[in-house]
Amino acid sequence: MIEFGQTLSLQSHFKQHYDHLIPVQVLQRGVHVDIGHIAALDENFIEIDGTLYNKQLYTFISRAGY
């Protein structure tokens, strides 16, 4: 299981956060962009709060317990 503060990189990491409603922080070039629960996901994108984020352009951090 991914721990608080770890980077999500594998599809299984994103799926785990989606399935268990674990919050995810979104960063772009190290700057906070968003935080929330994954509403939808596929191989290339995740949706948080109605916004699609490309997995190649953003960094996603586990915020379990947030």
N, CA, C, O and CB atoms as a CASP TS submission, in Angstrom:
PFRMAT TS
TARGET T0000
AUTHOR 0000-0000-0000
METHOD Language model
MODEL 1
PARENT N/A
ATOM      1  N   MET     1       0.849  -1.190   0.000  1.00  0.00           N
ATOM      2  CA  MET     1       0.000   0.000   0.000  1.00  0.00           C
ATOM      3  C   MET     1       0.889   1.247   0.000  1.00  0.00           C
ATOM      4  O   MET     1       1.938   1.278   0.643  1.00  0.00           O
ATOM      5  CB  MET     1      -0.963   0.002   1.234  1.00  0.00           C
ATOM      6  N   ILE     2       0.459   2.245  -0.715  1.00  0.00           N
ATOM      7  CA  ILE     2       1.168   3.523  -0.784  1.00  0.00           C
ATOM      8  C   ILE     2       0.999   4.249   0.550  1.00  0.00           C
ATOM      9  O   ILE     2      -0.081   4.222   1.141  1.00  0.00           O
ATOM     10  CB  ILE     2       0.639   4.401  -1.970  1.00  0.00           C
ATOM     11  N   GLU     3       2.055   4.890   1.019  1.00  0.00           N
ATOM     12  CA  GLU     3       1.997   5.640   2.268  1.00  0.00           C
ATOM     13  C   GLU     3       1.853   7.134   1.995  1.00  0.00           C
ATOM     14  O   GLU     3       2.106   7.602   0.885  1.00  0.00           O
ATOM     15  CB  GLU     3       3.249   5.371   3.112  1.00  0.00           C
ATOM     16  N   PHE     4       1.446   7.872   3.020  1.00  0.00           N
ATOM     17  CA  PHE     4       1.280   9.322   2.932  1.00  0.00           C
ATOM     18  C   PHE     4       2.543   9.945   2.355  1.00  0.00           C
ATOM     19  O   PHE     4       3.648   9.679   2.825  1.00  0.00           O
ATOM     20  CB  PHE     4       0.959   9.929   4.323  1.00  0.00           C
ATOM     21  N   GLY     5       2.370  10.772   1.337  1.00  0.00           N
ATOM     22  CA  GLY     5       3.484  11.509   0.758  1.00  0.00           C
ATOM     23  C   GLY     5       4.210  10.816  -0.371  1.00  0.00           C
ATOM     24  O   GLY     5       5.089  11.413  -0.992  1.00  0.00           O
ATOM     25  N   GLN     6       3.866   9.560  -0.657  1.00  0.00           N
ATOM     26  CA  GLN     6       4.531   8.854  -1.741  1.00  0.00           C
ATOM     27  C   GLN     6       3.932   9.237  -3.091  1.00  0.00           C
ATOM     28  O   GLN     6       2.747   9.552  -3.195  1.00  0.00           O
ATOM     29  CB  GLN     6       4.436   7.343  -1.530  1.00  0.00           C
ATOM     30  N   THR     7       4.770   9.205  -4.116  1.00  0.00           N
ATOM     31  CA  THR     7       4.341   9.520  -5.474  1.00  0.00           C
ATOM     32  C   THR     7       3.603   8.336  -6.085  1.00  0.00           C
ATOM     33  O   THR     7       4.045   7.192  -5.974  1.00  0.00           O
ATOM     34  CB  THR     7       5.546   9.907  -6.347  1.00  0.00           C
ATOM     35  N   LEU     8       2.478   8.620  -6.729  1.00  0.00           N
ATOM     36  CA  LEU     8       1.737   7.592  -7.449  1.00  0.00           C
ATOM     37  C   LEU     8       2.327   7.507  -8.855  1.00  0.00           C
ATOM     38  O   LEU     8       2.453   8.523  -9.538  1.00  0.00           O
ATOM     39  CB  LEU     8       0.190   7.908  -7.488  1.00  0.00           C
ATOM     40  N   SER     9       2.685   6.307  -9.283  1.00  0.00           N
ATOM     41  CA  SER     9       3.286   6.163 -10.602  1.00  0.00           C
ATOM     42  C   SER     9       2.680   5.024 -11.414  1.00  0.00           C
ATOM     43  O   SER     9       2.645   5.092 -12.642  1.00  0.00           O
ATOM     44  CB  SER     9       4.763   5.946 -10.463  1.00  0.00           C
ATOM     45  N   LEU    10       2.212   4.000 -10.755  1.00  0.00           N
ATOM     46  CA  LEU    10       1.641   2.853 -11.456  1.00  0.00           C
ATOM     47  C   LEU    10       0.122   2.958 -11.518  1.00  0.00           C
ATOM     48  O   LEU    10      -0.502   3.578 -10.656  1.00  0.00           O
ATOM     49  CB  LEU    10       2.055   1.545 -10.770  1.00  0.00           C
ATOM     50  N   GLN    11      -0.464   2.349 -12.540  1.00  0.00           N
ATOM     51  CA  GLN    11      -1.920   2.346 -12.668  1.00  0.00           C
ATOM     52  C   GLN    11      -2.552   1.754 -11.410  1.00  0.00           C
ATOM     53  O   GLN    11      -3.613   2.208 -10.981  1.00  0.00           O
ATOM     54  CB  GLN    11      -2.359   1.551 -13.923  1.00  0.00           C
ATOM     55  N   SER    12      -1.918   0.752 -10.820  1.00  0.00           N
ATOM     56  CA  SER    12      -2.463   0.133  -9.602  1.00  0.00           C
ATOM     57  C   SER    12      -2.501   1.120  -8.435  1.00  0.00           C
ATOM     58  O   SER    12      -3.395   1.040  -7.592  1.00  0.00           O
ATOM     59  CB  SER    12      -1.631  -1.095  -9.215  1.00  0.00           C
ATOM     60  N   HIS    13      -1.543   2.050  -8.375  1.00  0.00           N
ATOM     61  CA  HIS    13      -1.553   3.084  -7.329  1.00  0.00           C
ATOM     62  C   HIS    13      -2.789   3.970  -7.483  1.00  0.00           C
ATOM     63  O   HIS    13      -3.495   4.238  -6.510  1.00  0.00           O
ATOM     64  CB  HIS    13      -0.258   3.946  -7.392  1.00  0.00           C
ATOM     65  N   PHE    14      -3.046   4.423  -8.714  1.00  0.00           N
ATOM     66  CA  PHE    14      -4.204   5.284  -8.978  1.00  0.00           C
ATOM     67  C   PHE    14      -5.507   4.532  -8.701  1.00  0.00           C
ATOM     68  O   PHE    14      -6.439   5.088  -8.119  1.00  0.00           O
ATOM     69  CB  PHE    14      -4.181   5.793 -10.439  1.00  0.00           C
ATOM     70  N   LYS    15      -5.566   3.268  -9.119  1.00  0.00           N
ATOM     71  CA  LYS    15      -6.770   2.457  -8.918  1.00  0.00           C
ATOM     72  C   LYS    15      -7.040   2.263  -7.430  1.00  0.00           C
ATOM     73  O   LYS    15      -8.189   2.334  -6.993  1.00  0.00           O
ATOM     74  CB  LYS    15      -6.628   1.090  -9.616  1.00  0.00           C
ATOM     75  N   GLN    16      -5.991   2.020  -6.655  1.00  0.00           N
ATOM     76  CA  GLN    16      -6.140   1.853  -5.204  1.00  0.00           C
ATOM     77  C   GLN    16      -6.715   3.123  -4.576  1.00  0.00           C
ATOM     78  O   GLN    16      -7.606   3.043  -3.731  1.00  0.00           O
ATOM     79  CB  GLN    16      -4.779   1.502  -4.553  1.00  0.00           C
ATOM     80  N   HIS    17      -6.224   4.276  -4.973  1.00  0.00           N
ATOM     81  CA  HIS    17      -6.715   5.545  -4.437  1.00  0.00           C
ATOM     82  C   HIS    17      -8.154   5.808  -4.882  1.00  0.00           C
ATOM     83  O   HIS    17      -8.953   6.351  -4.120  1.00  0.00           O
ATOM     84  CB  HIS    17      -5.805   6.700  -4.879  1.00  0.00           C
ATOM     85  N   TYR    18      -8.478   5.427  -6.105  1.00  0.00           N
ATOM     86  CA  TYR    18      -9.847   5.552  -6.617  1.00  0.00           C
ATOM     87  C   TYR    18     -10.790   4.636  -5.826  1.00  0.00           C
ATOM     88  O   TYR    18     -11.831   5.081  -5.344  1.00  0.00           O
ATOM     89  CB  TYR    18      -9.900   5.206  -8.134  1.00  0.00           C
ATOM     90  N   ASP    19     -10.424   3.375  -5.699  1.00  0.00           N
ATOM     91  CA  ASP    19     -11.285   2.386  -5.033  1.00  0.00           C
ATOM     92  C   ASP    19     -11.536   2.706  -3.564  1.00  0.00           C
ATOM     93  O   ASP    19     -12.631   2.459  -3.058  1.00  0.00           O
ATOM     94  CB  ASP    19     -10.668   1.013  -5.144  1.00  0.00           C
ATOM     95  N   HIS    20     -10.538   3.250  -2.873  1.00  0.00           N
ATOM     96  CA  HIS    20     -10.633   3.469  -1.429  1.00  0.00           C
ATOM     97  C   HIS    20     -10.829   4.940  -1.039  1.00  0.00           C
ATOM     98  O   HIS    20     -10.735   5.299   0.135  1.00  0.00           O
ATOM     99  CB  HIS    20      -9.393   2.941  -0.763  1.00  0.00           C
ATOM    100  N   LEU    21     -11.101   5.784  -2.044  1.00  0.00           N
ATOM    101  CA  LEU    21     -11.346   7.217  -1.814  1.00  0.00           C
ATOM    102  C   LEU    21     -10.219   7.876  -1.025  1.00  0.00           C
ATOM    103  O   LEU    21     -10.468   8.661  -0.110  1.00  0.00           O
ATOM    104  CB  LEU    21     -12.665   7.412  -1.075  1.00  0.00           C
ATOM    105  N   ILE    22      -8.986   7.553  -1.382  1.00  0.00           N
ATOM    106  CA  ILE    22      -7.815   8.148  -0.738  1.00  0.00           C
ATOM    107  C   ILE    22      -7.472   9.442  -1.477  1.00  0.00           C
ATOM    108  O   ILE    22      -7.318   9.418  -2.698  1.00  0.00           O
ATOM    109  CB  ILE    22      -6.593   7.154  -0.738  1.00  0.00           C
ATOM    110  N   PRO    23      -7.350  10.559  -0.781  1.00  0.00           N
ATOM    111  CA  PRO    23      -7.052  11.834  -1.440  1.00  0.00           C
ATOM    112  C   PRO    23      -5.697  11.827  -2.156  1.00  0.00           C
ATOM    113  O   PRO    23      -4.751  11.154  -1.744  1.00  0.00           O
ATOM    114  CB  PRO    23      -7.081  12.960  -0.419  1.00  0.00           C
ATOM    115  N   VAL    24      -5.643  12.596  -3.235  1.00  0.00           N
ATOM    116  CA  VAL    24      -4.441  12.731  -4.051  1.00  0.00           C
ATOM    117  C   VAL    24      -4.145  14.218  -4.228  1.00  0.00           C
ATOM    118  O   VAL    24      -5.042  15.002  -4.536  1.00  0.00           O
ATOM    119  CB  VAL    24      -4.611  12.019  -5.437  1.00  0.00           C
ATOM    120  N   GLN    25      -2.900  14.595  -4.035  1.00  0.00           N
ATOM    121  CA  GLN    25      -2.467  15.969  -4.304  1.00  0.00           C
ATOM    122  C   GLN    25      -1.866  16.011  -5.702  1.00  0.00           C
ATOM    123  O   GLN    25      -1.118  15.116  -6.094  1.00  0.00           O
ATOM    124  CB  GLN    25      -1.433  16.469  -3.230  1.00  0.00           C
ATOM    125  N   VAL    26      -2.202  17.061  -6.451  1.00  0.00           N
ATOM    126  CA  VAL    26      -1.696  17.243  -7.810  1.00  0.00           C
ATOM    127  C   VAL    26      -0.675  18.376  -7.803  1.00  0.00           C
ATOM    128  O   VAL    26      -0.944  19.466  -7.300  1.00  0.00           O
ATOM    129  CB  VAL    26      -2.858  17.545  -8.812  1.00  0.00           C
ATOM    130  N   LEU    27       0.502  18.102  -8.370  1.00  0.00           N
ATOM    131  CA  LEU    27       1.561  19.104  -8.479  1.00  0.00           C
ATOM    132  C   LEU    27       1.947  19.274  -9.944  1.00  0.00           C
ATOM    133  O   LEU    27       1.946  18.314 -10.715  1.00  0.00           O
ATOM    134  CB  LEU    27       2.798  18.701  -7.629  1.00  0.00           C
ATOM    135  N   GLN    28       2.275  20.503 -10.315  1.00  0.00           N
ATOM    136  CA  GLN    28       2.824  20.772 -11.642  1.00  0.00           C
ATOM    137  C   GLN    28       4.141  21.504 -11.445  1.00  0.00           C
ATOM    138  O   GLN    28       4.171  22.627 -10.940  1.00  0.00           O
ATOM    139  CB  GLN    28       1.826  21.610 -12.529  1.00  0.00           C
ATOM    140  N   ARG    29       5.228  20.861 -11.847  1.00  0.00           N
ATOM    141  CA  ARG    29       6.573  21.409 -11.642  1.00  0.00           C
ATOM    142  C   ARG    29       6.827  21.743 -10.171  1.00  0.00           C
ATOM    143  O   ARG    29       7.471  22.743  -9.856  1.00  0.00           O
ATOM    144  CB  ARG    29       6.770  22.662 -12.500  1.00  0.00           C
ATOM    145  N   GLY    30       6.317  20.898  -9.278  1.00  0.00           N
ATOM    146  CA  GLY    30       6.536  21.072  -7.852  1.00  0.00           C
ATOM    147  C   GLY    30       5.610  22.044  -7.158  1.00  0.00           C
ATOM    148  O   GLY    30       5.738  22.274  -5.955  1.00  0.00           O
ATOM    149  N   VAL    31       4.669  22.624  -7.906  1.00  0.00           N
ATOM    150  CA  VAL    31       3.734  23.604  -7.346  1.00  0.00           C
ATOM    151  C   VAL    31       2.357  22.960  -7.188  1.00  0.00           C
ATOM    152  O   VAL    31       1.855  22.309  -8.105  1.00  0.00           O
ATOM    153  CB  VAL    31       3.647  24.874  -8.252  1.00  0.00           C
ATOM    154  N   HIS    32       1.752  23.150  -6.010  1.00  0.00           N
ATOM    155  CA  HIS    32       0.422  22.609  -5.732  1.00  0.00           C
ATOM    156  C   HIS    32      -0.600  23.154  -6.721  1.00  0.00           C
ATOM    157  O   HIS    32      -0.664  24.358  -6.971  1.00  0.00           O
ATOM    158  CB  HIS    32      -0.004  22.939  -4.294  1.00  0.00           C
ATOM    159  N   VAL    33      -1.404  22.238  -7.285  1.00  0.00           N
ATOM    160  CA  VAL    33      -2.460  22.609  -8.227  1.00  0.00           C
ATOM    161  C   VAL    33      -3.836  22.261  -7.669  1.00  0.00           C
ATOM    162  O   VAL    33      -4.778  23.043  -7.799  1.00  0.00           O
ATOM    163  CB  VAL    33      -2.246  21.910  -9.576  1.00  0.00           C
ATOM    164  N   ASP    34      -3.954  21.084  -7.044  1.00  0.00           N
ATOM    165  CA  ASP    34      -5.263  20.606  -6.603  1.00  0.00           C
ATOM    166  C   ASP    34      -5.049  19.482  -5.590  1.00  0.00           C
ATOM    167  O   ASP    34      -3.964  18.911  -5.490  1.00  0.00           O
ATOM    168  CB  ASP    34      -6.129  20.115  -7.817  1.00  0.00           C
ATOM    169  N   ILE    35      -6.104  19.184  -4.850  1.00  0.00           N
ATOM    170  CA  ILE    35      -6.120  18.012  -3.974  1.00  0.00           C
ATOM    171  C   ILE    35      -7.559  17.530  -3.910  1.00  0.00           C
ATOM    172  O   ILE    35      -8.488  18.333  -3.831  1.00  0.00           O
ATOM    173  CB  ILE    35      -5.553  18.341  -2.533  1.00  0.00           C
ATOM    174  N   GLY    36      -7.740  16.217  -3.943  1.00  0.00           N
ATOM    175  CA  GLY    36      -9.086  15.673  -3.887  1.00  0.00           C
ATOM    176  C   GLY    36      -9.088  14.185  -4.173  1.00  0.00           C
ATOM    177  O   GLY    36      -8.041  13.539  -4.212  1.00  0.00           O
ATOM    178  N   HIS    37     -10.280  13.658  -4.371  1.00  0.00           N
ATOM    179  CA  HIS    37     -10.454  12.239  -4.656  1.00  0.00           C
ATOM    180  C   HIS    37     -10.555  12.025  -6.162  1.00  0.00           C
ATOM    181  O   HIS    37     -11.106  12.859  -6.881  1.00  0.00           O
ATOM    182  CB  HIS    37     -11.709  11.685  -3.942  1.00  0.00           C
ATOM    183  N   ILE    38     -10.027  10.920  -6.625  1.00  0.00           N
ATOM    184  CA  ILE    38     -10.093  10.573  -8.042  1.00  0.00           C
ATOM    185  C   ILE    38     -11.522  10.154  -8.371  1.00  0.00           C
ATOM    186  O   ILE    38     -12.053   9.212  -7.782  1.00  0.00           O
ATOM    187  CB  ILE    38      -9.078   9.435  -8.397  1.00  0.00           C
ATOM    188  N   ALA    39     -12.143  10.865  -9.320  1.00  0.00           N
ATOM    189  CA  ALA    39     -13.514  10.569  -9.732  1.00  0.00           C
ATOM    190  C   ALA    39     -13.550   9.588 -10.898  1.00  0.00           C
ATOM    191  O   ALA    39     -14.511   8.834 -11.049  1.00  0.00           O
ATOM    192  CB  ALA    39     -14.239  11.855 -10.114  1.00  0.00           C
ATOM    193  N   ALA    40     -12.500   9.596 -11.725  1.00  0.00           N
ATOM    194  CA  ALA    40     -12.408   8.706 -12.879  1.00  0.00           C
ATOM    195  C   ALA    40     -10.943   8.599 -13.278  1.00  0.00           C
ATOM    196  O   ALA    40     -10.137   9.480 -12.977  1.00  0.00           O
ATOM    197  CB  ALA    40     -13.283   9.221 -14.074  1.00  0.00           C
ATOM    198  N   LEU    41     -10.613   7.507 -13.960  1.00  0.00           N
ATOM    199  CA  LEU    41      -9.235   7.340 -14.408  1.00  0.00           C
ATOM    200  C   LEU    41      -9.171   6.412 -15.601  1.00  0.00           C
ATOM    201  O   LEU    41     -10.045   5.569 -15.801  1.00  0.00           O
ATOM    202  CB  LEU    41      -8.362   6.804 -13.278  1.00  0.00           C
ATOM    203  N   ASP    42      -8.124   6.580 -16.393  1.00  0.00           N
ATOM    204  CA  ASP    42      -7.777   5.630 -17.440  1.00  0.00           C
ATOM    205  C   ASP    42      -6.257   5.585 -17.511  1.00  0.00           C
ATOM    206  O   ASP    42      -5.585   6.055 -16.593  1.00  0.00           O
ATOM    207  CB  ASP    42      -8.412   6.029 -18.829  1.00  0.00           C
ATOM    208  N   GLU    43      -5.710   5.031 -18.574  1.00  0.00           N
ATOM    209  CA  GLU    43      -4.257   4.869 -18.649  1.00  0.00           C
ATOM    210  C   GLU    43      -3.502   6.191 -18.713  1.00  0.00           C
ATOM    211  O   GLU    43      -2.347   6.259 -18.292  1.00  0.00           O
ATOM    212  CB  GLU    43      -3.904   4.041 -19.848  1.00  0.00           C
ATOM    213  N   ASN    44      -4.136   7.250 -19.236  1.00  0.00           N
ATOM    214  CA  ASN    44      -3.435   8.515 -19.455  1.00  0.00           C
ATOM    215  C   ASN    44      -3.893   9.681 -18.591  1.00  0.00           C
ATOM    216  O   ASN    44      -3.136  10.631 -18.392  1.00  0.00           O
ATOM    217  CB  ASN    44      -3.576   8.899 -20.861  1.00  0.00           C
ATOM    218  N   PHE    45      -5.109   9.627 -18.076  1.00  0.00           N
ATOM    219  CA  PHE    45      -5.682  10.761 -17.351  1.00  0.00           C
ATOM    220  C   PHE    45      -6.338  10.310 -16.055  1.00  0.00           C
ATOM    221  O   PHE    45      -6.756   9.160 -15.915  1.00  0.00           O
ATOM    222  CB  PHE    45      -6.699  11.494 -18.225  1.00  0.00           C
ATOM    223  N   ILE    46      -6.418  11.258 -15.098  1.00  0.00           N
ATOM    224  CA  ILE    46      -7.286  11.078 -13.942  1.00  0.00           C
ATOM    225  C   ILE    46      -8.147  12.335 -13.823  1.00  0.00           C
ATOM    226  O   ILE    46      -7.747  13.422 -14.241  1.00  0.00           O
ATOM    227  CB  ILE    46      -6.454  10.814 -12.624  1.00  0.00           C
ATOM    228  N   GLU    47      -9.325  12.164 -13.250  1.00  0.00           N
ATOM    229  CA  GLU    47     -10.236  13.292 -13.030  1.00  0.00           C
ATOM    230  C   GLU    47     -10.362  13.532 -11.539  1.00  0.00           C
ATOM    231  O   GLU    47     -10.652  12.618 -10.768  1.00  0.00           O
ATOM    232  CB  GLU    47     -11.635  13.027 -13.667  1.00  0.00           C
ATOM    233  N   ILE    48     -10.138  14.787 -11.142  1.00  0.00           N
ATOM    234  CA  ILE    48     -10.329  15.231  -9.763  1.00  0.00           C
ATOM    235  C   ILE    48     -11.127  16.522  -9.813  1.00  0.00           C
ATOM    236  O   ILE    48     -10.739  17.463 -10.505  1.00  0.00           O
ATOM    237  CB  ILE    48      -8.957  15.432  -9.016  1.00  0.00           C
ATOM    238  N   ASP    49     -12.229  16.577  -9.094  1.00  0.00           N
ATOM    239  CA  ASP    49     -13.065  17.781  -9.021  1.00  0.00           C
ATOM    240  C   ASP    49     -13.419  18.335 -10.401  1.00  0.00           C
ATOM    241  O   ASP    49     -13.394  19.547 -10.611  1.00  0.00           O
ATOM    242  CB  ASP    49     -12.357  18.854  -8.213  1.00  0.00           C
ATOM    243  N   GLY    50     -13.749  17.444 -11.342  1.00  0.00           N
ATOM    244  CA  GLY    50     -14.189  17.869 -12.670  1.00  0.00           C
ATOM    245  C   GLY    50     -13.076  18.286 -13.615  1.00  0.00           C
ATOM    246  O   GLY    50     -13.351  18.728 -14.730  1.00  0.00           O
ATOM    247  N   THR    51     -11.822  18.156 -13.191  1.00  0.00           N
ATOM    248  CA  THR    51     -10.685  18.522 -14.035  1.00  0.00           C
ATOM    249  C   THR    51      -9.913  17.268 -14.415  1.00  0.00           C
ATOM    250  O   THR    51      -9.618  16.429 -13.564  1.00  0.00           O
ATOM    251  CB  THR    51      -9.759  19.536 -13.314  1.00  0.00           C
ATOM    252  N   LEU    52      -9.584  17.144 -15.709  1.00  0.00           N
ATOM    253  CA  LEU    52      -8.761  16.031 -16.174  1.00  0.00           C
ATOM    254  C   LEU    52      -7.291  16.410 -16.091  1.00  0.00           C
ATOM    255  O   LEU    52      -6.897  17.495 -16.519  1.00  0.00           O
ATOM    256  CB  LEU    52      -9.137  15.632 -17.618  1.00  0.00           C
ATOM    257  N   TYR    53      -6.485  15.515 -15.541  1.00  0.00           N
ATOM    258  CA  TYR    53      -5.045  15.721 -15.425  1.00  0.00           C
ATOM    259  C   TYR    53      -4.312  14.622 -16.186  1.00  0.00           C
ATOM    260  O   TYR    53      -4.552  13.435 -15.966  1.00  0.00           O
ATOM    261  CB  TYR    53      -4.606  15.744 -13.937  1.00  0.00           C
ATOM    262  N   ASN    54      -3.424  15.027 -17.075  1.00  0.00           N
ATOM    263  CA  ASN    54      -2.602  14.093 -17.831  1.00  0.00           C
ATOM    264  C   ASN    54      -1.516  13.544 -16.904  1.00  0.00           C
ATOM    265  O   ASN    54      -0.783  14.312 -16.283  1.00  0.00           O
ATOM    266  CB  ASN    54      -1.977  14.782 -19.088  1.00  0.00           C
ATOM    267  N   LYS    55      -1.415  12.239 -16.813  1.00  0.00           N
ATOM    268  CA  LYS    55      -0.438  11.615 -15.913  1.00  0.00           C
ATOM    269  C   LYS    55       1.004  11.928 -16.302  1.00  0.00           C
ATOM    270  O   LYS    55       1.900  11.843 -15.462  1.00  0.00           O
ATOM    271  CB  LYS    55      -0.640  10.113 -15.893  1.00  0.00           C
ATOM    272  N   GLN    56       1.240  12.289 -17.563  1.00  0.00           N
ATOM    273  CA  GLN    56       2.594  12.605 -18.024  1.00  0.00           C
ATOM    274  C   GLN    56       3.013  14.028 -17.658  1.00  0.00           C
ATOM    275  O   GLN    56       4.207  14.326 -17.609  1.00  0.00           O
ATOM    276  CB  GLN    56       2.686  12.416 -19.530  1.00  0.00           C
ATOM    277  N   LEU    57       2.044  14.909 -17.400  1.00  0.00           N
ATOM    278  CA  LEU    57       2.343  16.326 -17.182  1.00  0.00           C
ATOM    279  C   LEU    57       2.316  16.752 -15.717  1.00  0.00           C
ATOM    280  O   LEU    57       2.812  17.826 -15.376  1.00  0.00           O
ATOM    281  CB  LEU    57       1.371  17.159 -17.948  1.00  0.00           C
ATOM    282  N   TYR    58       1.745  15.927 -14.855  1.00  0.00           N
ATOM    283  CA  TYR    58       1.587  16.281 -13.446  1.00  0.00           C
ATOM    284  C   TYR    58       2.198  15.202 -12.559  1.00  0.00           C
ATOM    285  O   TYR    58       2.405  14.068 -12.988  1.00  0.00           O
ATOM    286  CB  TYR    58       0.099  16.482 -13.099  1.00  0.00           C
ATOM    287  N   THR    59       2.479  15.575 -11.327  1.00  0.00           N
ATOM    288  CA  THR    59       2.925  14.630 -10.306  1.00  0.00           C
ATOM    289  C   THR    59       1.777  14.445  -9.329  1.00  0.00           C
ATOM    290  O   THR    59       1.103  15.410  -8.967  1.00  0.00           O
ATOM    291  CB  THR    59       4.228  15.130  -9.575  1.00  0.00           C
ATOM    292  N   PHE    60       1.554  13.214  -8.903  1.00  0.00           N
ATOM    293  CA  PHE    60       0.448  12.888  -8.011  1.00  0.00           C
ATOM    294  C   PHE    60       1.007  12.277  -6.734  1.00  0.00           C
ATOM    295  O   PHE    60       1.785  11.323  -6.769  1.00  0.00           O
ATOM    296  CB  PHE    60      -0.557  11.920  -8.695  1.00  0.00           C
ATOM    297  N   ILE    61       0.594  12.845  -5.606  1.00  0.00           N
ATOM    298  CA  ILE    61       1.101  12.450  -4.299  1.00  0.00           C
ATOM    299  C   ILE    61      -0.046  11.908  -3.445  1.00  0.00           C
ATOM    300  O   ILE    61      -1.125  12.499  -3.399  1.00  0.00           O
ATOM    301  CB  ILE    61       1.793  13.644  -3.594  1.00  0.00           C
ATOM    302  N   SER    62       0.192  10.789  -2.772  1.00  0.00           N
ATOM    303  CA  SER    62      -0.802  10.221  -1.874  1.00  0.00           C
ATOM    304  C   SER    62      -0.958  11.114  -0.650  1.00  0.00           C
ATOM    305  O   SER    62       0.029  11.511  -0.030  1.00  0.00           O
ATOM    306  CB  SER    62      -0.411   8.788  -1.456  1.00  0.00           C
ATOM    307  N   ARG    63      -2.192  11.424  -0.313  1.00  0.00           N
ATOM    308  CA  ARG    63      -2.486  12.212   0.884  1.00  0.00           C
ATOM    309  C   ARG    63      -3.463  11.457   1.768  1.00  0.00           C
ATOM    310  O   ARG    63      -4.452  12.012   2.245  1.00  0.00           O
ATOM    311  CB  ARG    63      -3.058  13.597   0.508  1.00  0.00           C
ATOM    312  N   ALA    64      -3.166  10.175   1.977  1.00  0.00           N
ATOM    313  CA  ALA    64      -3.996   9.343   2.859  1.00  0.00           C
ATOM    314  C   ALA    64      -4.097  10.008   4.227  1.00  0.00           C
ATOM    315  O   ALA    64      -3.095  10.459   4.783  1.00  0.00           O
ATOM    316  CB  ALA    64      -3.407   7.902   2.989  1.00  0.00           C
ATOM    317  N   GLY    65      -5.299  10.065   4.759  1.00  0.00           N
ATOM    318  CA  GLY    65      -5.513  10.675   6.063  1.00  0.00           C
ATOM    319  C   GLY    65      -5.752  12.168   6.014  1.00  0.00           C
ATOM    320  O   GLY    65      -5.980  12.793   7.051  1.00  0.00           O
ATOM    321  N   TYR    66      -5.706  12.754   4.823  1.00  0.00           N
ATOM    322  CA  TYR    66      -5.914  14.194   4.679  1.00  0.00           C
ATOM    323  C   TYR    66      -7.366  14.517   4.874  1.00  0.00           C
ATOM    324  O   TYR    66      -7.755  15.682   4.794  1.00  0.00           O
ATOM    325  CB  TYR    66      -5.437  14.692   3.313  1.00  0.00           C
TER
END
